[in-house]
Amino acid sequence: MGKRVKAPPYTKLRGGWYYENFIVAGRPFRSTLRTKDREQAARIAAKRREDALKASEGLIDPEEARESYSVSEMLGTYTKAKARLPSFPTMAIRSERIIAFFKPATPIHEIDASAIDAFKEWLRRSFGPIKTCTVNGYLRHLRAALWWMRDLHKGRVQTIKWGGDRGVMEEEGEPSDRVLTWDEERRLRGNMDDDLRRLFDFAILTALRKQNLLNLTWSQIKYEHWQEVGWDAAQFTVMQKSRKPGGARHTVVIGEGERAILDACRGHHPEFVFAFLAERNRHRLGMRKGERYRWKQAWHRLAWEAACKAAGVSGISWHRATRGTSANRAAAAAPNLRIAMRHTGHQSLETLLRYCSAETEDVRLLKAKMADMAQNRHKPARPALKVVR
């Protein structure tokens, strides 16, 4: 058994790394010293304790006693901690662009409101006309990383007014409740090839997010199993976007429409359910004409934008056109909203209602149903359930 290494004063050794370990004015200090070297840990811990004592006696500003981190250290630490989240690919892109603007070695305590305003201008100048909500997404990511270093690693950051009047966050306005009309859906389907149409139809039928669709595998579907035992109770499970690490489990029921699409896709790709047919050779990407490949985000975006342009449909994203439309129709058709939430996988009614529109066409349908109820002496459209005792 190896000899136990004794840590220097005011430090503690954990897993080969040194941490500060002292108490000043009743406040414990337990942050990492970011070193495995014994002598360096002793020097850093002694300096931190000295600064903490001076701050407690009012000799220096407490903010000056905090640790100084660079932008690359901040975002590297934050994104590593969030690597299991479903939104990690988006977070990684935002981190790269934040580092590209602020520079990796810049201390995070130099980031102030004026620097953030310059960052917003740089985003719009570098990446074209982008929505206010997209800009605010970058700012929320930056704020979360700054507060992560401030609260968990005792990092030194500036006090910035993020929201409200004169805050760096921009006013987004009311969220859009735009969904597809039946005519828009018909025009879109008429301007899609078979591969994109199957993906589009499956998305509306299941209300799945694009990431779940593009990554859907035959092993998740258990196609051979349902072929043997029958499709009456067929279902599959995906991990949906959630605040929980790793996502939330969501069960999708396979109906007749979904089964027909799965039958049509069987044999296109050995692993993934949805694939597209290459129309020409792309040697740089290793693609050959006439062969099928799994969908990628970039290729899917190009196909969707082309279909929207050809169909004359504008002002709606894939997410709103599929998941939003499916949620809106489910809320209108379901006997109660809990069933609609079960269909979409939403955890709260508030989130589901964001997808529910109130168009003139919907009001006309409502009035037709009300007139039908009046003619039938206010009898319910479906028979009441009998209670079996």
Beta strands, then each sheet from edge to edge (+ up, - down):
strand 1: 11-14
strand 2: 17-20
strand 3: 22-24
strand 4: 27-29
strand 5: 235-240
strand 6: 248-253
strand 7: 275-277
strand 8: 292-294
sheet 1: 1+ 2-
sheet 2: 3+ 4-
sheet 3: 5+ 6-
sheet 4: 7+ 8-
end
